[in-house]
Amino acid sequence: MATMVPSVLWPRACWTLLVCCLLTPGVQGQEFLLRVEPQNPVLSAGGSLFVNCSTDCPSSEKIALETSLSKELVASGMGWAAFNLSNVTGNSRILCSVYCNGSQITGSSNITVYRLPERVELAPLPPWQQVGQNFTLRCQVEGGSPRTSLTVVLLRWEEELSRQPAVEEPAEVTATVLASRDDHGAPFSCRTELDMQPQGLGLFVNTSAPRQLRTFVLPVTPPRLVAPRFLEVETSWPVDCTLDGLFPASEAQVYLALGDQMLNATVMNHGDTLTATATATARADQEGAREIVCNVTLGGERREARENLTVFSFLGPTVNLSEPTAPEGSTVTVSCMAGARVQVTLDGVPAAAPGQPAQLQLNATESDDRRSFFCSATLEVDGEFLHRNSSVQLRVLYGPKIDRATCPQHLKWKDKTTHVLQCQARGNPYPELRCLKEGSSREVPVGIPFFVNVTHNGTYQCQASSSRGKYTLVVVMDIEAGSSHFVPVFVAVLLTLGVVTIVLALMYVFREHKRSGSYHVREESTYLPLTSMQPTQAMGEEPSRAE
């Protein structure tokens, strides 16, 4: 700590402040001064200040300092005294006094204390601000002096929106701002400026924590919701919800639901368009009239669309046979049923009422094997008629049988010829057919060509067999021997050859006579002159008679 020295010993260059003093008459009319240094100082609140009081009176007494502040005498001497003022928290006036030649002289100085604001805070902004509407910035300032040097500035980024003095305590400074899309995500703040530059101290700045603004645009039109009119229990269908013209689309919240069942939506945005897609799956407990709901929320506001949906259950139709595989002659019951409110029709015969089964009975015959029974079901849902079909096939156990119409019981074939034994067996299960010669184990093939000879003569047992039994049909084969037919055939061949030879000989004779120019007929036959054209006939001469 530096020791204060009498002011009379300081160079005049050290005097930087004005001196305020009271004049008092001195010896032989001389006036003496009491100086207080520093004069009108400015210091930060809570700081300390060295004060020097000095006089040029040669016969002065002890100098005193009068102040409400905490003071301490640091040093003193003839005509001067130095004091330390600590914890200076407010503006104050200090007074130095001394008696000179029985008279009191005084000097004073005004202490100005400056302090930075204790709180500079921008009031919270709206969570969301609609584009095109005004909002208010509010900056609250507590403390800070001197107020005449304190200014409050409202900022967007570093752009000044308003500059106003801080007047009251606490001070509140406001500004009205028109929200735009560009303001989305922008930081707003307020700043205090304590200008102590005229006092040679500088500009003291204090800035609040920034607050970010979020702006939005939400159209008044509801979303476009695309959903099915009806949905079957345990089935799924896509649901789409689209909204155009919202900003920022990426921050919108979408809620899709089927009744009270929230759907897991996939949300995509492109520009100012938002699309949410989900898959709705109907549960059994949701059967009846329901709603598909699409809710888009942005900026605390909501746009909603709803579509009616009917959840239905369409069971069946189910076609049942009392015996899927029935023996021939047995009674079979065919029934068709479906869920409630479903009208069924079995082979053209409708049920008595919706929800009731349709039935028919039959005595199973061979012709019913592999017969199909068809059932159609119709359900009305929200004015639409839905149709479903089902069928079942009946198997009838019959046979074995051999068709007599396709299996002649008496066959007459010629020896050494090829024939086919056309016999067919039928039945369910399909039977095996074998034809064995009586009295031997000789078997002839059935249904394929084979070479017949006289050894095939005889009676055959054609037997069809299956797990249901056997059926036998007797077939007689009569094979005619081929030797008795050889002579007639040979004679016929010889006669044919003779006729051919005579015809060829006549043709030869005729050709030779034609070359000689005349023809002769046997004397036994009637005379018939035949002429042949000579070259002279072409010249107009009469033809010659043949002799």
C-alpha positions as CSV (number, residue, x, y, z in Angstrom):
1,M,0.0,0.0,0.0
2,A,1.5,3.3,-1.0
3,T,1.8,6.0,1.6
4,M,0.1,9.3,0.8
5,V,2.3,12.4,0.8
6,P,1.3,16.0,1.4
7,S,-0.3,17.5,-1.6
8,V,1.9,20.5,-1.4
9,L,4.8,18.2,-2.2
10,W,3.1,16.7,-5.4
11,P,4.0,18.1,-8.8
12,R,1.3,20.1,-10.4
13,A,1.0,17.5,-13.2
14,C,-0.4,15.1,-10.6
15,W,-3.5,17.3,-10.1
16,T,-6.1,15.9,-12.5
17,L,-9.2,16.8,-10.7
18,L,-10.8,20.1,-9.8
19,V,-10.3,21.3,-6.3
20,C,-13.3,22.4,-4.3
21,C,-12.5,24.4,-1.2
22,L,-13.9,27.0,1.2
23,L,-12.1,30.3,1.6
24,T,-11.3,31.7,5.0
25,P,-9.5,34.9,5.9
26,G,-5.8,34.3,6.8
27,V,-3.1,36.3,8.4
28,Q,-2.8,39.8,7.0
29,G,-5.7,38.9,4.6
30,Q,-4.2,35.8,3.1
31,E,-6.7,33.0,2.2
32,F,-5.9,29.3,2.7
33,L,-7.3,26.3,0.9
34,L,-8.2,22.7,2.0
35,R,-7.9,20.4,-1.0
36,V,-9.6,16.9,-1.2
37,E,-8.2,14.4,-3.7
38,P,-9.3,12.7,-5.8
39,Q,-12.0,15.1,-6.7
40,N,-15.4,13.5,-7.5
41,P,-14.1,10.0,-8.1
42,V,-16.0,7.1,-9.8
43,L,-15.4,3.6,-8.6
44,S,-17.0,0.1,-8.7
45,A,-19.4,-0.7,-5.9
46,G,-17.7,-2.4,-3.0
47,G,-14.3,-1.0,-3.9
48,S,-11.8,1.0,-1.7
49,L,-10.6,4.6,-2.2
50,F,-7.6,6.5,-0.9
51,V,-8.5,10.1,0.0
52,N,-5.9,12.8,0.6
53,C,-6.8,16.0,2.5
54,S,-4.1,18.8,2.4
55,T,-3.9,22.6,3.2
56,D,-1.4,25.4,2.7
57,C,-2.2,26.9,6.1
58,P,1.2,26.9,8.0
59,S,-0.4,26.9,11.3
60,S,-3.1,24.3,10.7
61,E,-4.3,21.8,13.3
62,K,-5.1,18.1,12.8
63,I,-7.2,17.5,9.6
64,A,-10.4,15.5,10.1
65,L,-12.5,13.5,7.5
66,E,-16.2,13.4,7.9
67,T,-18.0,10.5,6.0
68,S,-20.6,7.8,6.6
69,L,-18.2,5.3,5.0
70,S,-15.8,3.0,6.8
71,K,-12.5,5.0,7.0
72,E,-9.0,4.5,8.3
73,L,-6.2,7.0,8.8
74,V,-3.3,5.8,6.8
75,A,-0.8,8.6,7.3
76,S,-0.6,12.3,8.3
77,G,1.8,15.2,8.6
78,M,2.0,18.9,8.8
79,G,-0.9,20.2,6.7
80,W,-2.0,16.8,5.3
81,A,-3.7,13.5,6.1
82,A,-4.4,10.3,4.1
83,F,-7.4,8.1,4.6
84,N,-8.5,4.7,3.2
85,L,-12.3,4.3,2.6
86,S,-13.3,0.7,2.2
87,N,-16.4,-1.2,0.9
88,V,-17.8,1.8,-0.9
89,T,-21.3,0.6,-1.9
90,G,-23.1,3.8,-2.8
91,N,-22.8,7.4,-3.8
92,S,-21.4,9.5,-1.0
93,R,-20.0,13.0,-0.2
94,I,-16.9,13.2,1.9
95,L,-15.8,16.4,3.8
96,C,-12.3,17.3,5.1
97,S,-12.0,20.0,7.7
98,V,-9.2,21.8,9.6
99,Y,-8.7,24.8,11.9
100,C,-6.4,27.4,10.6
101,N,-5.6,30.3,12.9
102,G,-8.7,29.6,14.8
103,S,-10.9,29.4,11.8
104,Q,-12.3,26.2,10.2
105,I,-11.7,25.6,6.6
106,T,-13.3,22.6,4.7
107,G,-13.0,20.8,1.4
108,S,-15.4,18.2,-0.2
109,S,-15.6,15.5,-2.9
110,N,-18.5,13.6,-4.3
111,I,-18.0,9.8,-4.7
112,T,-19.9,8.2,-7.5
113,V,-20.3,4.4,-7.4
114,Y,-21.1,2.4,-10.5
115,R,-22.4,-1.1,-10.5
116,L,-23.2,-3.6,-13.3
117,P,-26.8,-4.9,-13.4
118,E,-27.4,-7.8,-11.0
119,R,-29.8,-9.5,-13.4
120,V,-30.3,-9.1,-17.1
121,E,-32.8,-11.6,-18.4
122,L,-35.0,-12.0,-21.5
123,A,-38.4,-13.2,-20.6
124,P,-39.3,-16.7,-22.0
125,L,-40.5,-16.7,-25.5
126,P,-43.7,-18.5,-26.7
127,P,-43.0,-22.3,-27.2
128,W,-44.2,-21.8,-30.8
129,Q,-45.0,-18.6,-32.6
130,Q,-47.2,-18.6,-35.7
131,V,-45.7,-16.9,-38.7
132,G,-47.3,-13.6,-39.6
133,Q,-48.3,-12.7,-36.0
134,N,-46.6,-10.3,-33.6
135,F,-44.9,-11.4,-30.4
136,T,-43.3,-9.3,-27.6
137,L,-39.7,-9.4,-26.4
138,R,-39.3,-8.4,-22.7
139,C,-36.0,-7.7,-21.0
140,Q,-35.9,-7.4,-17.3
141,V,-33.0,-5.5,-15.7
142,E,-32.3,-5.4,-11.9
143,G,-29.6,-3.2,-10.5
144,G,-27.1,-1.2,-12.4
145,S,-26.0,2.4,-11.8
146,P,-25.8,5.1,-12.6
147,R,-29.1,4.7,-14.4
148,T,-28.4,7.7,-16.5
149,S,-25.6,5.8,-18.2
150,L,-27.5,2.5,-18.5
151,T,-29.0,1.4,-21.8
152,V,-30.9,-1.8,-22.7
153,V,-30.6,-3.3,-26.2
154,L,-32.9,-6.1,-27.6
155,L,-31.2,-8.4,-30.2
156,R,-32.0,-11.0,-32.8
157,W,-28.7,-12.7,-33.5
158,E,-26.5,-9.6,-33.5
159,E,-29.2,-7.4,-35.1
160,E,-30.5,-4.6,-32.9
161,L,-34.2,-4.6,-32.7
162,S,-34.6,-1.9,-30.0
163,R,-32.4,0.4,-27.8
164,Q,-34.0,2.0,-24.8
165,P,-32.7,3.6,-21.5
166,A,-33.2,1.7,-18.2
167,V,-35.3,3.9,-16.1
168,E,-37.2,2.2,-13.4
169,E,-35.9,-0.3,-10.8
170,P,-36.3,-3.0,-11.8
171,A,-36.4,-1.9,-15.4
172,E,-38.4,-3.7,-18.1
173,V,-37.8,-2.9,-21.8
174,T,-40.1,-4.4,-24.5
175,A,-40.2,-4.6,-28.3
176,T,-42.8,-6.0,-30.7
177,V,-41.6,-8.3,-33.4
178,L,-43.4,-9.7,-36.5
179,A,-42.6,-13.5,-36.7
180,S,-41.4,-14.9,-40.0
181,R,-40.1,-18.2,-41.2
182,D,-36.6,-16.9,-40.9
183,D,-37.1,-16.5,-37.2
184,H,-37.4,-20.2,-36.7
185,G,-34.5,-21.3,-34.6
186,A,-33.1,-17.7,-34.2
187,P,-31.7,-16.7,-30.8
188,F,-33.0,-13.6,-29.2
189,S,-31.3,-11.8,-26.2
190,C,-31.0,-8.5,-24.4
191,R,-27.9,-6.6,-23.6
192,T,-27.2,-3.8,-21.1
193,E,-24.6,-1.2,-21.8
194,L,-23.2,0.9,-18.8
195,D,-21.4,3.7,-20.5
196,M,-18.7,5.1,-18.2
197,Q,-16.5,6.3,-21.0
198,P,-17.0,10.0,-20.1
199,Q,-15.5,9.2,-16.7
200,G,-12.6,7.5,-18.5
201,L,-13.6,3.9,-17.4
202,G,-15.1,2.4,-20.6
203,L,-18.2,0.6,-21.7
204,F,-19.5,-2.2,-19.5
205,V,-21.6,-4.8,-21.3
206,N,-23.8,-7.5,-19.8
207,T,-25.8,-9.9,-22.0
208,S,-28.6,-12.2,-21.1
209,A,-28.8,-15.9,-21.9
210,P,-30.2,-16.3,-25.4
211,R,-33.7,-17.7,-26.0
212,Q,-34.5,-19.6,-29.2
213,L,-37.7,-18.9,-31.1
214,R,-39.7,-21.5,-33.0
215,T,-42.1,-20.4,-35.6
216,F,-44.6,-22.4,-37.5
217,V,-47.2,-22.5,-40.3
218,L,-50.2,-24.8,-40.0
219,P,-52.9,-24.7,-42.7
220,V,-56.6,-24.5,-41.7
221,T,-57.5,-27.4,-43.9
222,P,-57.6,-30.9,-42.4
223,P,-55.3,-33.7,-43.6
224,R,-56.2,-36.0,-46.4
225,L,-56.9,-39.4,-45.0
226,V,-57.1,-42.5,-47.2
227,A,-58.4,-45.5,-45.4
228,P,-60.6,-48.6,-46.2
229,R,-64.3,-48.4,-45.6
230,F,-64.4,-51.9,-44.0
231,L,-61.7,-54.2,-42.7
232,E,-62.0,-57.9,-41.8
233,V,-60.9,-59.2,-38.5
234,E,-57.2,-60.4,-38.5
235,T,-56.6,-58.7,-41.8
236,S,-54.4,-55.6,-42.6
237,W,-54.7,-52.6,-44.9
238,P,-52.5,-49.5,-45.4
239,V,-53.6,-46.1,-44.2
240,D,-52.2,-42.9,-45.6
241,C,-52.5,-39.4,-44.1
242,T,-51.1,-36.3,-45.9
243,L,-51.0,-32.6,-45.1
244,D,-49.6,-29.9,-47.3
245,G,-48.4,-26.4,-46.5
246,L,-47.1,-26.8,-43.0
247,F,-43.7,-25.5,-41.7
248,P,-41.5,-26.9,-40.4
249,A,-42.9,-30.2,-41.6
250,S,-40.1,-32.1,-39.9
251,E,-41.2,-31.1,-36.4
252,A,-44.9,-32.0,-36.8
253,Q,-46.2,-34.8,-34.7
254,V,-48.6,-37.4,-36.3
255,Y,-51.0,-39.6,-34.5
256,L,-52.8,-42.4,-36.4
257,A,-55.2,-44.7,-34.7
258,L,-57.9,-47.3,-35.4
259,G,-60.4,-46.6,-32.7
260,D,-58.3,-46.7,-29.5
261,Q,-55.5,-48.6,-31.1
262,M,-52.6,-46.4,-31.9
263,L,-50.9,-47.3,-35.3
264,N,-47.2,-47.4,-35.8
265,A,-46.8,-44.7,-38.5
266,T,-43.9,-44.0,-40.7
267,V,-43.6,-40.3,-41.3
268,M,-41.9,-38.7,-44.2
269,N,-41.7,-35.0,-45.2
270,H,-40.8,-33.4,-48.5
271,G,-40.7,-29.6,-48.4
272,D,-43.9,-28.4,-46.8
273,T,-45.7,-31.7,-47.3
274,L,-46.0,-34.4,-44.6
275,T,-47.1,-38.0,-45.3
276,A,-47.7,-40.6,-42.6
277,T,-48.3,-44.3,-43.6
278,A,-49.3,-47.1,-41.3
279,T,-50.9,-50.5,-41.5
280,A,-54.2,-51.1,-39.7
281,T,-54.9,-54.6,-38.5
282,A,-58.4,-55.3,-37.2
283,R,-58.8,-57.2,-33.9
284,A,-61.8,-59.4,-33.0
285,D,-62.7,-57.0,-30.1
286,Q,-63.0,-54.1,-32.6
287,E,-65.8,-55.6,-34.6
288,G,-68.4,-53.0,-35.5
289,A,-68.4,-49.3,-36.5
290,R,-65.0,-47.7,-35.9
291,E,-63.1,-44.6,-36.9
292,I,-59.7,-44.1,-38.4
293,V,-58.2,-40.9,-37.0
294,C,-55.3,-38.9,-38.3
295,N,-54.1,-36.1,-36.0
296,V,-51.3,-33.6,-37.0
297,T,-49.9,-31.4,-34.3
298,L,-47.5,-28.4,-34.8
299,G,-47.0,-25.4,-32.7
300,G,-49.5,-26.4,-30.1
301,E,-52.2,-26.5,-32.7
302,R,-53.9,-29.6,-34.2
303,R,-55.5,-30.5,-37.5
304,E,-57.6,-33.7,-37.6
305,A,-59.3,-36.0,-40.1
306,R,-61.6,-38.9,-39.4
307,E,-63.0,-41.7,-41.6
308,N,-65.6,-44.3,-40.7
309,L,-64.6,-47.9,-40.9
310,T,-66.5,-51.1,-40.3
311,V,-64.6,-54.0,-38.8
312,F,-66.3,-57.3,-39.7
313,S,-65.9,-61.0,-39.2
314,F,-66.6,-63.2,-42.2
315,L,-66.2,-66.8,-41.1
316,G,-66.6,-69.5,-43.7
317,P,-68.3,-70.8,-45.6
318,T,-67.4,-74.3,-44.3
319,V,-68.7,-77.3,-46.1
320,N,-68.8,-80.6,-44.2
321,L,-69.7,-84.1,-45.1
322,S,-71.1,-86.5,-42.5
323,E,-68.9,-89.1,-44.2
324,P,-66.1,-87.8,-46.5
325,T,-65.7,-91.4,-47.8
326,A,-69.0,-93.2,-47.8
327,P,-69.9,-96.8,-48.9
328,E,-72.3,-97.1,-51.8
329,G,-75.9,-97.0,-50.6
330,S,-75.2,-95.2,-47.3
331,T,-76.9,-91.8,-46.4
332,V,-74.6,-88.8,-46.6
333,T,-75.4,-85.4,-45.1
334,V,-73.8,-82.3,-46.6
335,S,-73.9,-79.1,-44.5
336,C,-72.6,-75.5,-45.1
337,M,-72.3,-72.9,-42.4
338,A,-70.7,-69.5,-41.9
339,G,-70.6,-66.7,-39.3
340,A,-73.4,-64.6,-38.0
341,R,-75.3,-62.4,-40.5
342,V,-73.9,-64.5,-43.4
343,Q,-76.4,-66.0,-45.9
344,V,-75.2,-69.4,-47.3
345,T,-76.5,-71.3,-50.3
346,L,-75.6,-75.0,-50.8
347,D,-75.8,-76.3,-54.4
348,G,-78.4,-73.6,-55.2
349,V,-80.4,-74.2,-52.0
350,P,-80.3,-71.2,-49.6
351,A,-80.4,-71.5,-45.9
352,A,-83.5,-70.5,-44.0
353,A,-82.0,-67.3,-42.7
354,P,-78.7,-65.5,-42.4
355,G,-76.5,-67.1,-39.8
356,Q,-78.3,-70.5,-40.3
357,P,-76.7,-73.5,-42.0
358,A,-77.8,-75.1,-45.3
359,Q,-78.1,-78.9,-45.5
360,L,-78.9,-81.7,-48.0
361,Q,-79.0,-85.5,-47.8
362,L,-78.4,-88.2,-50.4
363,N,-78.0,-91.9,-50.8
364,A,-74.5,-92.4,-52.1
365,T,-74.3,-94.1,-55.5
366,E,-71.5,-94.9,-57.9
367,S,-72.3,-91.7,-59.8
368,D,-71.8,-89.6,-56.7
369,D,-68.1,-90.6,-56.5
370,R,-65.9,-87.5,-56.9
371,R,-69.0,-85.3,-56.8
372,S,-68.3,-81.7,-55.6
373,F,-70.7,-79.8,-53.5
374,F,-70.5,-76.0,-53.7
375,C,-71.5,-73.5,-51.0
376,S,-71.6,-69.7,-51.5
377,A,-71.7,-67.2,-48.7
378,T,-72.8,-63.6,-48.8
379,L,-72.3,-60.9,-46.2
380,E,-73.5,-57.3,-46.3
381,V,-71.0,-54.8,-44.9
382,D,-71.7,-51.1,-45.0
383,G,-73.9,-51.4,-48.0
384,E,-71.5,-53.6,-49.9
385,F,-72.1,-57.3,-50.5
386,L,-69.1,-59.6,-50.0
387,H,-69.0,-63.1,-51.5
388,R,-67.0,-66.2,-50.7
389,N,-67.2,-69.8,-52.0
390,S,-66.1,-73.2,-50.7
391,S,-66.5,-76.7,-51.9
392,V,-66.0,-80.3,-50.8
393,Q,-65.7,-83.6,-52.8
394,L,-67.4,-86.8,-51.8
395,R,-65.7,-90.2,-52.4
396,V,-68.1,-93.2,-52.7
397,L,-66.8,-96.7,-52.1
398,Y,-68.3,-99.1,-54.7
399,G,-67.5,-102.0,-56.9
400,P,-65.6,-103.8,-58.1
401,K,-67.6,-104.1,-61.4
402,I,-67.0,-105.0,-65.0
403,D,-68.9,-103.1,-67.7
404,R,-70.7,-105.8,-69.8
405,A,-71.3,-103.3,-72.6
406,T,-67.6,-102.9,-73.2
407,C,-66.6,-106.5,-72.5
408,P,-68.3,-108.9,-74.9
409,Q,-68.9,-112.3,-73.4
410,H,-68.5,-114.2,-76.8
411,L,-65.7,-113.4,-79.1
412,K,-65.1,-115.0,-82.6
413,W,-61.6,-114.3,-83.9
414,K,-59.6,-115.9,-86.7
415,D,-56.4,-117.7,-86.1
416,K,-53.1,-115.9,-86.5
417,T,-54.6,-112.4,-86.2
418,T,-54.1,-109.5,-83.7
419,H,-56.9,-108.4,-81.4
420,V,-57.5,-106.4,-78.2
421,L,-59.7,-107.7,-75.4
422,Q,-61.7,-104.6,-74.6
423,C,-62.8,-105.2,-71.0
424,Q,-62.9,-102.5,-68.3
425,A,-63.3,-102.7,-64.6
426,R,-64.4,-99.9,-62.3
427,G,-64.7,-99.2,-58.6
428,N,-63.4,-97.3,-55.7
429,P,-60.8,-98.3,-54.7
430,Y,-59.8,-99.0,-58.3
431,P,-59.9,-102.8,-58.9
432,E,-57.3,-105.1,-60.6
433,L,-58.7,-106.9,-63.7
434,R,-57.3,-110.3,-64.8
435,C,-58.6,-112.8,-67.4
436,L,-57.6,-116.4,-66.8
437,K,-58.4,-119.5,-69.0
438,E,-60.5,-122.0,-67.2
439,G,-58.6,-125.1,-66.2
440,S,-55.2,-123.5,-66.7
441,S,-53.2,-120.5,-65.5
442,R,-53.0,-119.0,-68.9
443,E,-53.8,-115.3,-68.8
444,V,-54.6,-113.1,-71.7
445,P,-53.8,-109.3,-71.6
446,V,-56.6,-106.9,-71.2
447,G,-56.7,-103.6,-73.1
448,I,-53.6,-104.1,-75.2
449,P,-53.1,-105.8,-78.6
450,F,-52.0,-109.5,-78.6
451,F,-51.5,-112.2,-81.3
452,V,-54.3,-114.7,-81.4
453,N,-53.9,-118.4,-82.4
454,V,-56.0,-121.5,-82.0
455,T,-54.5,-122.2,-78.6
456,H,-56.6,-119.3,-77.2
457,N,-59.8,-121.2,-77.8
458,G,-61.7,-121.6,-74.6
459,T,-63.6,-120.0,-71.7
460,Y,-62.0,-117.3,-69.6
461,Q,-62.8,-116.0,-66.1
462,C,-62.3,-112.2,-66.2
463,Q,-62.2,-111.1,-62.6
464,A,-62.0,-107.6,-61.1
465,S,-60.8,-107.5,-57.5
466,S,-60.3,-104.8,-54.8
467,S,-60.5,-104.5,-51.1
468,R,-64.3,-104.4,-51.4
469,G,-64.5,-107.9,-53.0
470,K,-64.5,-109.6,-56.4
471,Y,-66.6,-109.5,-59.6
472,T,-66.3,-112.2,-62.3
473,L,-67.4,-112.2,-65.9
474,V,-67.2,-115.3,-68.2
475,V,-65.8,-114.6,-71.7
476,V,-65.7,-117.3,-74.4
477,M,-63.1,-117.0,-77.2
478,D,-63.9,-118.9,-80.5
479,I,-60.8,-119.1,-82.7
480,E,-61.4,-120.2,-86.3
481,A,-58.5,-122.1,-88.0
482,G,-57.2,-120.4,-91.3
483,S,-56.2,-123.7,-93.5
484,S,-59.7,-124.2,-95.3
485,H,-59.4,-120.8,-97.0
486,F,-56.1,-121.4,-98.8
487,V,-57.5,-123.1,-102.1
488,P,-60.2,-120.5,-103.0
489,V,-57.7,-117.8,-102.5
490,F,-55.1,-119.6,-104.7
491,V,-57.7,-120.1,-107.5
492,A,-58.8,-116.5,-107.3
493,V,-55.2,-115.4,-107.7
494,L,-54.7,-117.6,-110.8
495,L,-57.8,-116.3,-112.5
496,T,-56.7,-112.8,-111.9
497,L,-53.3,-113.5,-113.5
498,G,-55.0,-115.1,-116.6
499,V,-57.3,-112.1,-117.2
500,V,-54.4,-109.7,-116.9
501,T,-52.3,-111.8,-119.5
502,I,-55.1,-111.9,-122.1
503,V,-55.7,-108.1,-121.8
504,L,-52.0,-107.4,-122.4
505,A,-51.9,-109.7,-125.5
506,L,-54.9,-108.0,-127.1
507,M,-53.3,-104.6,-126.6
508,Y,-50.1,-105.7,-128.3
509,V,-51.9,-107.0,-131.5
510,F,-53.9,-103.9,-131.7
511,R,-50.8,-101.7,-131.6
512,E,-49.0,-103.8,-134.4
513,H,-52.0,-103.6,-136.9
514,K,-52.2,-99.9,-136.4
515,R,-48.6,-99.5,-137.5
516,S,-49.4,-101.3,-140.9
517,G,-52.2,-98.8,-141.8
518,S,-55.1,-101.4,-142.0
519,Y,-57.0,-103.7,-139.8
520,H,-58.3,-107.2,-140.6
521,V,-61.2,-108.8,-138.9
522,R,-61.7,-112.6,-138.7
523,E,-63.9,-114.1,-141.5
524,E,-66.3,-115.4,-139.0
525,S,-67.2,-111.9,-138.0
526,T,-69.4,-109.5,-140.0
527,Y,-67.5,-107.6,-142.6
528,L,-66.7,-104.1,-141.3
529,P,-64.4,-102.0,-143.5
530,L,-61.9,-100.0,-141.4
531,T,-59.9,-97.3,-143.2
532,S,-56.8,-95.6,-142.4
533,M,-56.1,-92.0,-143.6
534,Q,-53.5,-91.9,-146.4
535,P,-51.5,-88.8,-147.3
536,T,-53.4,-88.5,-150.6
537,Q,-56.6,-88.1,-148.7
538,A,-55.4,-84.8,-147.5
539,M,-55.0,-83.8,-151.2
540,G,-58.7,-84.5,-152.0
541,E,-58.3,-88.1,-153.4
542,E,-60.7,-90.8,-152.4
543,P,-59.4,-93.3,-150.0
544,S,-58.8,-96.9,-151.1
545,R,-60.9,-99.7,-149.7
546,A,-59.2,-102.2,-147.6
547,E,-59.3,-105.8,-148.9
